[in-house]
Amino acid sequence: MTPASEAAALSPVIVWFRRDLRLSDNHALAAAVSSGRPVIALFILESGNDGALPYGAAQAWWLHHSLAALAKRIEHLGGRLVLRRGPAAEALPAIIGETGAAAVHWNRRHDPDGIRIDSALKATFRVDGIEVHSFAGQLLHDPSRLKTATGGSYKVYTPFWRALSADGGPDTPIDAPSHIQSPSSPPSSDRLEDWRLLPKNPDWASRFATVWTPGEEAAQERLRTFVELRRDGYGHDRDFPALDGTSRLSPHLAFGEISPAQAWQAAWLGTGTDGGDGPVAFRKELAWRDFSYHLLFHYPTLASQGLDRRFDAFEWRQDEAGFRAWTRGHTGYPLVDAGMRQLWVEGYMHNRVRMTAASFLIKHLLIDWRRGEAWFRDTLLDADPASNAASWQWVAGCGADAAPFFRIFNPVLQGEKFDSDGAYVRKYVPELARLPARYIHRPFEAPKAILREAGVSLGQTYPEPIVEHRAARDRALAAFAAIKG
């Protein structure tokens, strides 16, 4: 062994954590540990030259607590989580220079900015003689590999699901390491508190902690609870927002505290050969996440440009009052308002209600879907660059496998179908709690005596509808007719 190779064998390996804040089923970490070299666990709070962070305000709260949980787990195994802030092109070379690290491991990311940054770093490091090893594991499939019969990318979900299912599924998840060897002189680290990720004055996230527990251990516990109690009924229960019928794993998946392979495998545990409706429906939701990344990989402008280019000519309305009413949950349509207020309180919204709220913004108010996508990106704990953009395009009718534009959700009928007794609305719009079920989703039709008895004064304690459904529907269809030719 030459002196240079001997030094490389003893030099530390950097494991760069990104949206993979877990120790189990983490292939970059496993490979670094198995190398026998000291491991530097690193997280960089990346920012652009303008100082902007790739996290919304709600996700910054989650990130703080997730990093704290990750640091404890790494310390328990003998390592140390190093925190740095700044552009990765500056922070990562600085760590290499300080430590003499000769190798960097990371799990591949599939968003356009992440691909651009990683590709540039990989090219630079290889010129400098630094080993770079990237690993799969953030998705169920490699977005560049699944192709249609003609060799193109998928734009319709159902054939994508068939192809993904026929591909055999992801590899079996791997266990977390039992020990992490830390360098004898680990590099300095920022203090997590100094990043000021938690809101103060006011602390608008104060109630998040009553609903959520970030971190890998909490993610695993939530997955176990879902499999034991809710998985089998998931196919039916997931549509009813008042039921605890969903997995609520989406924020954990967004931060990589649990891998999609772990969730995919758990969906089938103890089900026999066919799995049943619930497990299949759950796997299809995991596959929709993959489909969204497949789209983002092949169409990097997914968050800013409709795949159906006819929508470039759509005449969106500039309605600031309407947009503010929507964000505050003051539209006068109880199901929409309940969802938007759940978002404020929990950093989350039930998926059925998300579709209804998004449709209301786009089609009742004719406000550009990109404004809604940006609002959700800032306020959702589970905001995901692929799923968020793909889902907004789906509702707008301009994306892949999209619901046609003329499919306009009626917020009253959606409420009466999926929240028939009004339990969801009563929880998040308490000023309507005393209304009978007959009027809970249409208070604007309730007799004055009923309103008075329930303590509701339209226009004062609860708003009148900011737009009439039928008129809004006709307006939206006319606007679409102008571009569809």
Secondary structure, DSSP 8 states (H G I E B T S, - for coil): --HHHHHHHHS-EEEEESS---STT-HHHHHHHHTTS-EEEEEEE---TT---SS-HHHHHHHHHHHHHHHHHHHHTT--EEEEES-HHHHHHHHHHHHT--EEEEE---SHHHHHHHHHHHHHHHHTT-EEEEE--SSSS-TTT---TTS----SHHHHHHHHHHTT---------S-----SS------GGGG--S--SS-TTTTGGGT---SHHHHHHHHHHIIIIISTTHHHHTT-TTS--S---HHHHHTTSS-HHHHHHHTTTT-TTT--HHHHHHHHHHHHHHHHHHHHHH-TTTTTS-SSGGGGG------HHHHHHHHHT-SS-HHHHHHHHHHHHHS---HHHHHHHHHIIIIIS---HHHHHHHHHHH-TT--TTHHHHHHHHHHT-STT---TT----HHHHHHHHSTT-HHHHHH-GGGTTS-TTTTT-GGGS-HHHHHHHT--BTTTB---SS-HHHHHHHHHHHHHTT--
